[in-house]
Amino acid sequence: MQDVPSPTRSEMSYLLEGAHNPSGMEASCALLETQTRWSEPWLLLLGCTPQTDLRLMLHPLMDMCKRHAPVAVVLTEPQFGRYPGVPCDDIEAVMVEHGVHATVKFSQPEMAVDWIESEAHGARTVLCIGSLYLQGNVLSALNADSDEGLAIVAKE
């Protein structure tokens, strides 16, 4: 998990989490649920690569969304990975089974980040979860992929 500040909104940050398979999503959501930030407005940014069982992978995240409803759900398709991103419509079909609906869908992560940065949704945290490639796409879109921006800093 990596917190990256928004380049344009001082009150908002992106929490990047590479939960890219069912066991990773289950573990990530269990850890996320222990955080208090979900009581404040938050936004879900989701995109993944092909899964053997997309329903199984998304189940813990959809449960979290039902317990702590996001102010918006943004779907996108990770770029430049070994496999093409899962189409937004396929992800949305599984989400709808859980009663969660997409606010907007973008084929390009950069367009999703542009929308998040420009819209008046009020989110303080953007949970960007799914493909590791998506995390790289978002870091690039936020101009946070420099050597300095990616340096590991030990917690004090």
DSSP file (Angstrom, degrees, kcal/mol; ACC not computed):
  #  RESIDUE AA STRUCTURE BP1 BP2  ACC     N-H-->O    O-->H-N    N-H-->O    O-->H-N    TCO  KAPPA ALPHA  PHI   PSI    X-CA   Y-CA   Z-CA
    1    1 A M              0   0    0      0, 0.0     2,-0.4     0, 0.0    16,-0.2   0.000 360.0 360.0 360.0 133.4    0.0    0.0    0.0
    2    2 A Q  E     -A   16   0A   0     14,-1.9    14,-3.3     2,-0.0     2,-0.5  -0.993 360.0-146.2-135.6 126.9    1.3    3.4   -1.0
    3    3 A D  E     -A   15   0A   0     -2,-0.4    12,-0.2    12,-0.2    10,-0.0  -0.812  19.1-176.5 -90.5 128.3   -0.2    6.8   -0.2
    4    4 A V  E     -A   14   0A   0     10,-2.9    10,-3.4    -2,-0.5     2,-0.0  -0.992  23.9-125.1-126.3 123.9    0.4    9.3   -3.0
    5    5 A P  E     -A   13   0A   0      0, 0.0     8,-0.2     0, 0.0     5,-0.1  -0.359  29.5-106.2 -67.5 146.3   -0.8   12.9   -2.6
    6    6 A S        -     0   0    0      6,-2.3     6,-0.1     3,-0.5   136,-0.0  -0.471  21.5-137.9 -64.2 139.8   -3.0   14.4   -5.2
    7    7 A P  S    S+     0   0    0      0, 0.0    -1,-0.1     0, 0.0     3,-0.1   0.674  99.5  26.7 -75.1 -14.7   -1.1   16.9   -7.4
    8    8 A T  S    S+     0   0    0      1,-0.2     2,-0.5     4,-0.1    -2,-0.0   0.572 114.2  59.8-123.1 -13.7   -4.0   19.3   -7.4
    9    9 A R    >   -     0   0    0      3,-0.2     3,-1.7     1,-0.1    -3,-0.5  -0.934  55.3-165.3-125.6 109.2   -6.1   18.7   -4.2
   10   10 A S  T 3  S+     0   0    0     -2,-0.5    -1,-0.1     1,-0.3    -4,-0.0   0.747  90.9  54.3 -64.8 -22.8   -4.3   19.1   -0.9
   11   11 A E  T 3  S+     0   0    0    112,-0.1     2,-0.4    -6,-0.1    -1,-0.3   0.421 101.3  71.6 -90.7   1.4   -7.1   17.3    1.0
   12   12 A M    <   +     0   0    0     -3,-1.7    -6,-2.3    -6,-0.1     2,-0.3  -0.926  52.4 176.0-125.8 142.6   -7.0   14.2   -1.2
   13   13 A S  E     -Ab   5 125A   0    111,-2.1   113,-2.6    -2,-0.4     2,-0.5  -0.956  26.6-124.2-137.3 160.7   -4.6   11.3   -1.6
   14   14 A Y  E     -Ab   4 126A   0    -10,-3.4   -10,-2.9    -2,-0.3     2,-0.8  -0.899  13.3-155.0-103.7 128.6   -4.5    8.1   -3.6
   15   15 A L  E     -Ab   3 127A   0    111,-3.1   113,-2.3    -2,-0.5     2,-0.5  -0.911  16.3-157.3-102.7 107.2   -4.0    4.8   -1.7
   16   16 A L  E     +Ab   2 128A   0    -14,-3.3   -14,-1.9    -2,-0.8     2,-0.4  -0.751  16.9 173.1 -91.8 124.9   -2.4    2.5   -4.3
   17   17 A E  E     - b   0 129A   0    111,-2.8   113,-1.3    -2,-0.5     2,-1.3  -0.978  26.0-151.0-137.2 121.6   -2.9   -1.2   -3.6
   18   18 A G        +     0   0    0     -2,-0.4     2,-1.4   111,-0.2   114,-0.2  -0.384  34.0 154.9 -89.8  57.6   -1.9   -4.0   -5.9
   19   19 A A        +     0   0    0     -2,-1.3    -2,-0.1     1,-0.2     6,-0.1  -0.706  11.3 158.4 -82.6  93.7   -4.5   -6.6   -4.9
   20   20 A H        +     0   0    0     -2,-1.4    -1,-0.2    28,-0.1    29,-0.2   0.245  51.5  36.4-112.0  12.2   -4.5   -8.4   -8.2
   21   21 A N  S  > S-     0   0    0     36,-0.1     4,-2.7   109,-0.1     5,-0.2  -0.954  91.9 -92.4-152.6 170.0   -5.8  -11.9   -7.4
   22   22 A P  H  > S+     0   0    0      0, 0.0     4,-2.3     0, 0.0     5,-0.2   0.898 122.8  44.5 -56.5 -45.6   -8.5  -13.4   -5.0
   23   23 A S  H  > S+     0   0    0      1,-0.2     4,-2.3     2,-0.2     5,-0.2   0.892 114.7  49.6 -68.5 -37.0   -6.1  -14.1   -2.1
   24   24 A G  H  > S+     0   0    0      2,-0.2     4,-2.7     1,-0.2    -1,-0.2   0.898 111.3  48.9 -65.6 -40.5   -4.5  -10.7   -2.4
   25   25 A M  H  X S+     0   0    0     -4,-2.7     4,-2.7     2,-0.2     5,-0.2   0.901 111.2  50.1 -66.3 -40.6   -7.9   -8.9   -2.5
   26   26 A E  H  X S+     0   0    0     -4,-2.3     4,-1.9    -5,-0.2    -2,-0.2   0.937 114.5  43.5 -62.8 -46.6   -9.1  -10.8    0.5
   27   27 A A  H  X S+     0   0    0     -4,-2.3     4,-1.9     2,-0.2    -2,-0.2   0.915 115.1  49.3 -65.6 -43.1   -6.0   -9.9    2.5
   28   28 A S  H  X S+     0   0    0     -4,-2.7     4,-3.1     1,-0.2     5,-0.2   0.932 111.0  48.4 -63.0 -46.5   -5.9   -6.3    1.3
   29   29 A C  H  X S+     0   0    0     -4,-2.7     4,-2.4     1,-0.2    -1,-0.2   0.877 108.8  54.2 -64.9 -36.5   -9.6   -5.7    2.2
   30   30 A A  H  < S+     0   0    0     -4,-1.9     4,-0.5    -5,-0.2    -1,-0.2   0.918 113.9  42.0 -61.6 -42.2   -9.1   -7.2    5.6
   31   31 A L  H >< S+     0   0    0     -4,-1.9     3,-1.2     1,-0.2     4,-0.3   0.910 112.8  52.9 -70.7 -42.5   -6.3   -4.8    6.3
   32   32 A L  H >< S+     0   0    0     -4,-3.1     3,-2.1     1,-0.3     6,-0.2   0.893 100.5  62.1 -59.5 -39.9   -8.1   -1.8    4.7
   33   33 A E  T 3< S+     0   0    0     -4,-2.4    -1,-0.3     1,-0.3    -2,-0.2   0.713  94.8  62.6 -61.6 -20.3  -11.2   -2.5    6.9
   34   34 A T  T <  S+     0   0    0     -3,-1.2    -1,-0.3    -4,-0.5     2,-0.2   0.606  87.6  91.8 -80.4 -10.3   -9.0   -1.8   10.0
   35   35 A Q    <   -     0   0    0     -3,-2.1     3,-0.5    -4,-0.3    -3,-0.0  -0.567  69.6-145.0 -87.2 148.9   -8.4    1.8    8.9
   36   36 A T  S >  S+     0   0    0     -2,-0.2     3,-1.9     1,-0.2     4,-0.2   0.589  80.5  91.1 -86.5 -11.3  -10.6    4.7   10.0
   37   37 A R  G >  S+     0   0    0      1,-0.3     3,-1.5     2,-0.2    -1,-0.2   0.699  70.6  73.5 -60.9 -19.6  -10.4    6.6    6.7
   38   38 A W  G 3  S+     0   0    0     -3,-0.5    -1,-0.3     1,-0.3     4,-0.2   0.575  82.6  68.8 -76.0  -7.1  -13.5    4.9    5.3
   39   39 A S  G <  S+     0   0    0     -3,-1.9    -1,-0.3     2,-0.1    -2,-0.2   0.624  96.1  66.5 -80.7 -13.4  -15.7    6.9    7.6
   40   40 A E  S <  S-     0   0    0     -3,-1.5    83,-0.1    -4,-0.2    85,-0.1  -0.646 111.5 -74.2 -98.3 162.2  -14.7    9.9    5.4
   41   41 A P        +     0   0    0      0, 0.0    83,-3.1     0, 0.0    84,-1.1  -0.327  61.8 174.1 -58.0 132.0  -15.7   10.4    1.8
   42   42 A W  E     -c  125   0A   0     27,-0.3    29,-3.2    81,-0.3    30,-0.6  -0.948  22.4-142.8-139.9 161.1  -13.7    8.0   -0.4
   43   43 A L  E     -cd 126  72A   0     82,-2.6    84,-3.0    -2,-0.3     2,-0.5  -0.958  12.3-137.4-127.0 140.4  -13.6    7.0   -4.1
   44   44 A L  E     -cd 127  73A   0     28,-2.4    30,-3.5    -2,-0.4     2,-0.5  -0.875  14.7-173.9-100.5 126.5  -12.9    3.6   -5.6
   45   45 A L  E     +cd 128  74A   0     82,-3.1    84,-2.3    -2,-0.5     2,-0.4  -0.983  19.4 177.7-116.7 116.3  -10.7    3.4   -8.7
   46   46 A L  E     +cd 129  75A   0     28,-2.6    30,-2.2    -2,-0.5     2,-0.3  -0.956  16.1 145.0-130.8 137.1  -10.7   -0.2   -9.9
   47   47 A G  E     +c  130   0A   0     82,-1.3    84,-2.2    -2,-0.4     2,-0.3  -0.920  16.0 177.5-163.1 144.9   -9.1   -2.0  -12.8
   48   48 A C        -     0   0    0     28,-0.4    38,-3.3    38,-0.3     3,-0.1  -0.934  27.2-116.4-145.7 167.7   -7.7   -5.5  -13.2
   49   49 A T        -     0   0    0     -2,-0.3    36,-0.2    36,-0.3    -2,-0.0  -0.544  65.2 -55.3 -96.1 170.5   -6.2   -8.0  -15.6
   50   50 A P        -     0   0    0      0, 0.0     2,-0.3     0, 0.0    -1,-0.2  -0.124  58.3-162.9 -54.5 140.6   -7.9  -11.3  -16.5
   51   51 A Q        -     0   0    0      1,-0.1     3,-0.4    -3,-0.1     4,-0.1  -0.888  29.1-132.5-122.0 150.7   -8.9  -13.5  -13.6
   52   52 A T  S    S+     0   0    0     -2,-0.3     2,-0.3     1,-0.3    -1,-0.1   0.893 109.8  14.9 -64.5 -39.9   -9.8  -17.2  -13.4
   53   53 A D     >  +     0   0    0      1,-0.1     4,-2.0    -3,-0.1    -1,-0.3  -0.773  67.4 178.6-139.5  90.9  -12.7  -16.1  -11.2
   54   54 A L  H  > S+     0   0    0     -3,-0.4     4,-2.4    -2,-0.3     5,-0.2   0.859  84.2  56.4 -61.6 -37.2  -13.5  -12.4  -11.3
   55   55 A R  H  > S+     0   0    0      1,-0.2     4,-1.5     2,-0.2    -1,-0.2   0.927 107.5  47.9 -61.2 -45.3  -16.4  -12.8   -9.0
   56   56 A L  H  4 S+     0   0    0      1,-0.2    -1,-0.2     2,-0.2    -2,-0.2   0.899 112.5  49.8 -62.7 -41.2  -14.3  -14.4   -6.3
   57   57 A M  H  < S+     0   0    0     -4,-2.0     4,-0.4     1,-0.2    -2,-0.2   0.921 115.5  41.2 -64.6 -43.6  -11.6  -11.7   -6.7
   58   58 A L  H  X S+     0   0    0     -4,-2.4     4,-2.7     1,-0.2     5,-0.3   0.654  91.0  89.4 -81.8 -15.5  -14.1   -8.8   -6.4
   59   59 A H  H  X S+     0   0    0     -4,-1.5     4,-2.2     1,-0.2    -1,-0.2   0.895  88.2  45.7 -53.2 -50.5  -16.2  -10.3   -3.6
   60   60 A P  H  > S+     0   0    0      0, 0.0     4,-2.0     0, 0.0    -1,-0.2   0.890 115.0  48.8 -62.6 -36.6  -14.2   -8.9   -0.6
   61   61 A L  H  > S+     0   0    0     -4,-0.4     4,-2.3     2,-0.2    -2,-0.2   0.897 110.2  50.1 -68.9 -40.3  -14.1   -5.4   -2.2
   62   62 A M  H  X S+     0   0    0     -4,-2.7     4,-1.8     2,-0.2    -1,-0.2   0.889 109.2  52.2 -66.7 -37.2  -17.8   -5.4   -3.0
   63   63 A D  H  X S+     0   0    0     -4,-2.2     4,-1.8    -5,-0.3    -1,-0.2   0.914 109.5  49.8 -61.3 -42.3  -18.5   -6.3    0.7
   64   64 A M  H  X S+     0   0    0     -4,-2.0     4,-2.7     1,-0.2    -2,-0.2   0.909 108.4  53.0 -62.7 -41.5  -16.3   -3.4    1.8
   65   65 A C  H  < S+     0   0    0     -4,-2.3    -1,-0.2     1,-0.2    -2,-0.2   0.841 107.9  51.2 -63.3 -33.2  -18.2   -1.1   -0.6
   66   66 A K  H  < S+     0   0    0     -4,-1.8     3,-0.4     1,-0.2    -1,-0.2   0.867 114.8  42.3 -72.0 -35.2  -21.5   -2.2    0.9
   67   67 A R  H  < S+     0   0    0     -4,-1.8     2,-0.3     1,-0.3    -2,-0.2   0.837 132.0  22.9 -78.1 -33.4  -20.2   -1.5    4.5
   68   68 A H  S  < S-     0   0    0     -4,-2.7    -1,-0.3    -5,-0.2    -2,-0.1  -0.771  87.8-148.4-134.7  85.3  -18.5    1.8    3.6
   69   69 A A        -     0   0    0     -3,-0.4   -27,-0.3    -2,-0.3    -3,-0.1  -0.330  12.0-132.9 -64.4 127.2  -20.1    3.2    0.5
   70   70 A P        -     0   0    0      0, 0.0   -27,-0.2     0, 0.0     3,-0.1  -0.429  12.0-128.0 -73.3 154.8  -17.7    5.2   -1.8
   71   71 A V  S    S+     0   0    0    -29,-3.2     2,-0.3     1,-0.2   -28,-0.2   0.730  92.4   5.7 -74.3 -21.4  -18.9    8.6   -3.1
   72   72 A A  E     -d   43   0A   0    -30,-0.6   -28,-2.4     2,-0.0     2,-0.5  -0.981  62.1-146.1-157.5 151.4  -18.0    7.4   -6.6
   73   73 A V  E     -d   44   0A   0     -2,-0.3    30,-3.0   -30,-0.2    31,-1.6  -0.983  17.4-169.9-123.4 118.6  -16.8    4.2   -8.4
   74   74 A V  E     -de  45 104A   0    -30,-3.5   -28,-2.6    -2,-0.5     2,-0.4  -0.938   3.9-162.6-113.0 122.7  -14.4    4.8  -11.3
   75   75 A L  E     +de  46 105A   0     29,-2.2    31,-2.6    -2,-0.5     2,-0.3  -0.823  16.3 162.2-104.8 144.0  -13.6    1.8  -13.5
   76   76 A T  E     - e   0 106A   0    -30,-2.2   -28,-0.4    -2,-0.4    31,-0.2  -0.922  36.2-113.9-149.8 175.3  -10.7    1.7  -15.9
   77   77 A E        -     0   0    0     29,-0.6     8,-0.1    -2,-0.3   -28,-0.1  -0.955  32.9-123.1-121.1 113.3   -8.6   -0.8  -17.9
   78   78 A P        -     0   0    0      0, 0.0     7,-0.9     0, 0.0     2,-0.3  -0.159  30.0-146.0 -54.1 147.0   -4.9   -1.2  -17.0
   79   79 A Q        +     0   0    0     54,-0.2    58,-0.1     1,-0.1    57,-0.1  -0.825  63.2  20.9-117.4 154.1   -2.4   -0.5  -19.8
   80   80 A F  S    S+     0   0    0     -2,-0.3    -1,-0.1     1,-0.2     2,-0.1   0.674  84.4 130.3  70.2  23.1    0.9   -1.9  -20.9
   81   81 A G  S    S-     0   0    0      2,-0.4    -1,-0.2    -3,-0.2     4,-0.1  -0.327  77.0 -96.0 -93.6-177.5    0.7   -5.3  -19.0
   82   82 A R  S    S+     0   0    0     -2,-0.1    -1,-0.1     2,-0.1    -2,-0.1   0.820 113.4  31.5 -66.4 -30.4    1.3   -8.8  -20.2
   83   83 A Y  S    S-     0   0    0     -4,-0.0    -2,-0.4   -33,-0.0     3,-0.1  -0.910  97.3 -98.6-125.4 152.8   -2.4   -9.1  -20.8
   84   84 A P        -     0   0    0      0, 0.0    -5,-0.1     0, 0.0    -2,-0.1  -0.359  49.1 -95.8 -66.9 152.4   -5.0   -6.5  -21.7
   85   85 A G        -     0   0    0     -7,-0.9   -36,-0.3   -36,-0.2    -8,-0.1  -0.301  43.7 -97.3 -63.9 151.1   -7.1   -5.0  -18.9
   86   86 A V        -     0   0    0    -38,-3.3   -38,-0.3   -10,-0.1    -1,-0.1  -0.540  50.3-101.9 -66.9 131.7  -10.5   -6.5  -18.2
   87   87 A P    >>  -     0   0    0      0, 0.0     4,-1.6     0, 0.0     3,-0.9  -0.270  24.4-123.6 -57.2 140.7  -13.1   -4.4  -20.0
   88   88 A C  H 3> S+     0   0    0      1,-0.3     4,-2.9     2,-0.2     5,-0.2   0.858 110.6  59.1 -53.6 -39.0  -15.0   -2.0  -17.6
   89   89 A D  H 3> S+     0   0    0      1,-0.2     4,-1.9     2,-0.2    -1,-0.3   0.855 103.5  51.8 -62.8 -34.1  -18.3   -3.5  -18.7
   90   90 A D  H <> S+     0   0    0     -3,-0.9     4,-1.2     2,-0.2    -1,-0.2   0.904 112.1  45.4 -68.7 -41.0  -17.2   -7.0  -17.5
   91   91 A I  H  X S+     0   0    0     -4,-1.6     4,-2.2     1,-0.2     3,-0.4   0.928 111.8  52.3 -65.8 -44.5  -16.2   -5.6  -14.1
   92   92 A E  H  X S+     0   0    0     -4,-2.9     4,-2.8     1,-0.2     5,-0.2   0.869 102.3  59.5 -61.3 -36.8  -19.4   -3.6  -13.8
   93   93 A A  H  X S+     0   0    0     -4,-1.9     4,-1.0     1,-0.2    -1,-0.2   0.894 109.3  43.6 -59.5 -39.8  -21.5   -6.7  -14.5
   94   94 A V  H  X S+     0   0    0     -4,-1.2     4,-0.6    -3,-0.4     3,-0.2   0.898 112.7  52.6 -71.5 -40.6  -20.0   -8.4  -11.5
   95   95 A M  H ><>S+     0   0    0     -4,-2.2     5,-2.2     1,-0.2     3,-1.5   0.908 103.7  56.4 -61.3 -42.4  -20.3   -5.3   -9.3
   96   96 A V  H ><5S+     0   0    0     -4,-2.8     3,-1.6     1,-0.3    -1,-0.2   0.838  97.2  63.1 -61.2 -33.8  -24.0   -4.9  -10.2
   97   97 A E  H 3<5S+     0   0    0     -4,-1.0    -1,-0.3     1,-0.3    -2,-0.2   0.788 107.3  45.1 -58.9 -26.2  -24.6   -8.5   -8.9
   98   98 A H  T <<5S-     0   0    0     -3,-1.5    -1,-0.3    -4,-0.6    -2,-0.2   0.347 123.3-106.2 -97.9   3.0  -23.5   -7.1   -5.5
   99   99 A G  T < 5S+     0   0    0     -3,-1.6     2,-0.5     1,-0.3    -3,-0.2   0.673  81.1 127.0  80.1  16.8  -25.6   -3.9   -5.8
  100  100 A V      < -     0   0    0     -5,-2.2     2,-0.4    -6,-0.1    -1,-0.3  -0.921  40.6-163.6-109.1 132.1  -22.6   -1.7   -6.5
  101  101 A H        -     0   0    0     -2,-0.5     2,-0.2    -3,-0.1   -28,-0.1  -0.893  19.8-115.1-120.2 145.9  -22.7    0.5   -9.6
  102  102 A A        -     0   0    0     -2,-0.4   -28,-0.2     1,-0.2     3,-0.1  -0.514  12.5-160.0 -73.9 141.6  -20.0    2.4  -11.6
  103  103 A T  S    S-     0   0    0    -30,-3.0     2,-0.3     1,-0.4   -29,-0.2   0.883  77.2  -7.7 -82.5 -48.0  -20.2    6.1  -11.6
  104  104 A V  E     -e   74   0A   0    -31,-1.6   -29,-2.2     2,-0.0    -1,-0.4  -0.965  62.0-148.4-146.3 159.6  -18.0    6.4  -14.7
  105  105 A K  E     -e   75   0A   0     -2,-0.3     2,-0.4   -31,-0.2   -29,-0.2  -0.997  12.4-177.4-134.4 137.2  -15.9    4.1  -16.9
  106  106 A F  E     -e   76   0A   0    -31,-2.6   -29,-0.6    -2,-0.4     6,-0.1  -0.999  24.8-149.7-135.1 135.4  -12.7    5.0  -18.8
  107  107 A S  S    S+     0   0    0     -2,-0.4   -30,-0.2   -31,-0.2   -22,-0.1   0.744  89.9  55.3 -72.9 -22.1  -10.6    2.8  -21.1
  108  108 A Q  S >> S-     0   0    0      1,-0.1     4,-1.5   -32,-0.1     3,-0.7  -0.948  74.1-144.9-116.1 127.5   -7.5    4.7  -20.1
  109  109 A P  H 3> S+     0   0    0      0, 0.0     4,-2.6     0, 0.0     5,-0.2   0.850 101.2  60.9 -56.4 -35.4   -6.3    5.1  -16.5
  110  110 A E  H 3> S+     0   0    0      1,-0.2     4,-2.4     2,-0.2     5,-0.1   0.894 103.8  49.4 -60.0 -39.3   -5.0    8.6  -17.3
  111  111 A M  H <> S+     0   0    0     -3,-0.7     4,-2.1     2,-0.2    -1,-0.2   0.872 109.4  52.5 -67.0 -36.4   -8.5    9.7  -18.3
  112  112 A A  H  X S+     0   0    0     -4,-1.5     4,-2.5     2,-0.2    -2,-0.2   0.925 110.3  47.2 -64.1 -44.5   -9.8    8.2  -15.0
  113  113 A V  H  X S+     0   0    0     -4,-2.6     4,-2.7     2,-0.2    -2,-0.2   0.907 109.8  53.7 -64.2 -41.9   -7.2   10.2  -13.0
  114  114 A D  H  X S+     0   0    0     -4,-2.4     4,-1.4    -5,-0.2    -1,-0.2   0.915 110.4  47.4 -58.1 -42.4   -8.1   13.4  -15.0
  115  115 A W  H  X S+     0   0    0     -4,-2.1     4,-2.2     2,-0.2     3,-0.3   0.933 112.1  49.2 -64.5 -45.7  -11.8   12.9  -14.1
  116  116 A I  H  < S+     0   0    0     -4,-2.5     5,-0.3     1,-0.2    -2,-0.2   0.901 112.8  47.9 -60.8 -41.6  -11.0   12.2  -10.4
  117  117 A E  H  < S+     0   0    0     -4,-2.7    -1,-0.2     1,-0.2    -2,-0.2   0.762 119.2  38.7 -71.0 -25.2   -8.8   15.4  -10.2
  118  118 A S  H  < S+     0   0    0     -4,-1.4    -2,-0.2    -3,-0.3    -1,-0.2   0.673  96.4  87.2-103.4 -18.5  -11.3   17.6  -11.9
  119  119 A E  S  < S-     0   0    0     -4,-2.2     2,-1.3    -5,-0.1     3,-0.3  -0.501  75.0-124.8 -88.4 154.2  -14.7   16.5  -10.5
  120  120 A A        +     0   0    0      1,-0.2    -1,-0.1    -2,-0.2    -3,-0.1  -0.586  61.2 132.7 -93.6  71.2  -16.4   17.8   -7.3
  121  121 A H        -     0   0    0     -2,-1.3    -1,-0.2    -5,-0.3   -79,-0.1   0.666  60.2-135.0 -96.5 -19.8  -16.9   14.4   -5.6
  122  122 A G        +     0   0    0     -3,-0.3     2,-0.1     1,-0.2    -2,-0.1   0.523  45.3 157.1  81.2   6.0  -15.5   15.4   -2.2
  123  123 A A        -     0   0    0      1,-0.1   -81,-0.3   -83,-0.1    -1,-0.2  -0.383  28.9-171.5 -67.9 140.8  -13.4   12.3   -1.7
  124  124 A R  S    S+     0   0    0    -83,-3.1  -111,-2.1     1,-0.3     2,-0.4   0.710  77.9  37.0 -97.0 -30.8  -10.4   12.5    0.7
  125  125 A T  E     -bc  13  42A   0    -84,-1.1   -82,-2.6  -113,-0.2     2,-0.6  -0.981  64.3-159.4-123.9 135.5   -9.0    9.1   -0.2
  126  126 A V  E     -bc  14  43A   0   -113,-2.6  -111,-3.1    -2,-0.4     2,-0.9  -0.958  14.2-153.0-107.7 111.0   -9.0    7.5   -3.7
  127  127 A L  E     -bc  15  44A   0    -84,-3.0   -82,-3.1    -2,-0.6     2,-0.7  -0.768  11.2-170.5 -85.6 108.0   -8.6    3.7   -3.2
  128  128 A C  E     +bc  16  45A   0   -113,-2.3  -111,-2.8    -2,-0.9     2,-0.3  -0.893  20.1 164.4-100.2 111.7   -6.9    2.6   -6.4
  129  129 A I  E     +bc  17  46A   0    -84,-2.3   -82,-1.3    -2,-0.7     2,-0.4  -0.946  24.9  45.5-136.2 149.6   -7.0   -1.2   -6.2
  130  130 A G  E    S+ c   0  47A   0   -113,-1.3   -82,-0.2    -2,-0.3     5,-0.1  -0.983  84.1  40.6 128.0-135.3   -6.5   -4.1   -8.6
  131  131 A S     >  -     0   0    0    -84,-2.2     4,-1.4    -2,-0.4  -112,-0.1  -0.098  60.7-136.8 -54.5 140.6   -3.8   -4.7  -11.2
  132  132 A L  H  > S+     0   0    0      1,-0.2     4,-1.7     2,-0.2    -1,-0.1   0.841 109.5  58.6 -63.5 -33.0   -0.2   -3.9  -10.4
  133  133 A Y  H  > S+     0   0    0      1,-0.2     4,-2.5     2,-0.2   -54,-0.2   0.883 100.5  55.7 -63.6 -37.2   -0.1   -2.4  -13.9
  134  134 A L  H  > S+     0   0    0      2,-0.2     4,-2.7     1,-0.2    -1,-0.2   0.903 103.5  54.4 -60.6 -40.5   -2.9    0.0  -12.9
  135  135 A Q  H  X S+     0   0    0     -4,-1.4     4,-2.5     1,-0.2    -1,-0.2   0.915 110.0  46.6 -61.6 -41.3   -0.8    1.2  -10.0
  136  136 A G  H  X S+     0   0    0     -4,-1.7     4,-2.2     2,-0.2    -1,-0.2   0.899 111.0  52.2 -64.8 -40.9    2.0    2.0  -12.4
  137  137 A N  H  X S+     0   0    0     -4,-2.5     4,-2.3     2,-0.2    -2,-0.2   0.911 111.9  46.2 -60.2 -42.9   -0.4    3.7  -14.8
  138  138 A V  H  X S+     0   0    0     -4,-2.7     4,-2.1     2,-0.2    -2,-0.2   0.902 109.2  53.8 -70.1 -41.7   -1.8    5.9  -12.0
  139  139 A L  H  <>S+     0   0    0     -4,-2.5     5,-3.1    -5,-0.2     6,-0.4   0.922 111.8  46.6 -56.8 -43.4    1.7    6.8  -10.7
  140  140 A S  H ><5S+     0   0    0     -4,-2.2     3,-1.6     1,-0.2    -2,-0.2   0.924 110.5  51.5 -63.8 -44.7    2.5    8.0  -14.2
  141  141 A A  H 3<5S+     0   0    0     -4,-2.3    -1,-0.2     1,-0.3    -2,-0.2   0.821 112.0  47.4 -63.5 -30.3   -0.8    9.9  -14.6
  142  142 A L  T 3<5S-     0   0    0     -4,-2.1    -1,-0.3    -5,-0.1    -2,-0.2   0.412 111.5-122.2 -87.8   1.7    0.0   11.6  -11.2
  143  143 A N  T < 5S+     0   0    0     -3,-1.6     3,-0.2    -4,-0.2    -3,-0.2   0.863  79.2 123.3  55.6  37.8    3.6   12.4  -12.3
  144  144 A A      < +     0   0    0     -5,-3.1    -4,-0.2    -6,-0.2    -1,-0.1   0.035  38.8  93.0-113.2  23.6    4.7   10.5   -9.3
  145  145 A D        +     0   0    0     -6,-0.4    -1,-0.1    -5,-0.2    -5,-0.1   0.130  53.8 118.7-107.1  20.3    6.8    7.9  -11.1
  146  146 A S  S  > S-     0   0    0     -3,-0.2     4,-1.9    -7,-0.1     5,-0.2  -0.349  80.6-105.9 -76.4 165.9   10.2    9.7  -10.9
  147  147 A D  H  > S+     0   0    0      1,-0.2     4,-0.5     2,-0.2    -1,-0.1   0.911 124.0  48.3 -57.3 -42.1   13.1    8.1   -9.1
  148  148 A E  H >4 S+     0   0    0      1,-0.2     3,-0.9     2,-0.2    -1,-0.2   0.919 111.0  49.5 -65.3 -43.6   12.6   10.6   -6.2
  149  149 A G  H 34 S+     0   0    0      1,-0.2    -1,-0.2    -6,-0.1    -2,-0.2   0.791 114.6  44.9 -66.7 -27.9    8.9    9.9   -6.0
  150  150 A L  H 3< S+     0   0    0     -4,-1.9    -1,-0.2     2,-0.1    -2,-0.2   0.424  83.2 125.0 -97.4   0.8    9.4    6.1   -6.0
  151  151 A A    <<  -     0   0    0     -3,-0.9     2,-0.5    -4,-0.5    -3,-0.0  -0.332  64.0-121.9 -62.0 139.7   12.2    6.2   -3.4
  152  152 A I        -     0   0    0     -2,-0.0     2,-0.5     2,-0.0    -1,-0.1  -0.726  27.8-166.4 -84.9 127.3   11.6    4.0   -0.4
  153  153 A V        -     0   0    0     -2,-0.5     2,-0.1     0, 0.0    -2,-0.0  -0.964  19.2-125.5-117.3 127.1   11.7    5.9    2.8
  154  154 A A        -     0   0    0     -2,-0.5     2,-0.2     1,-0.1    -2,-0.0  -0.449  28.0-114.0 -70.7 141.0   11.8    4.0    6.1
  155  155 A K              0   0    0      1,-0.1    -1,-0.1    -2,-0.1     0, 0.0  -0.515 360.0 360.0 -72.4 141.4    9.1    4.9    8.7
  156  156 A E              0   0    0     -2,-0.2    -1,-0.1     0, 0.0    -2,-0.0   0.447 360.0 360.0 -89.5 360.0   10.4    6.6   11.8
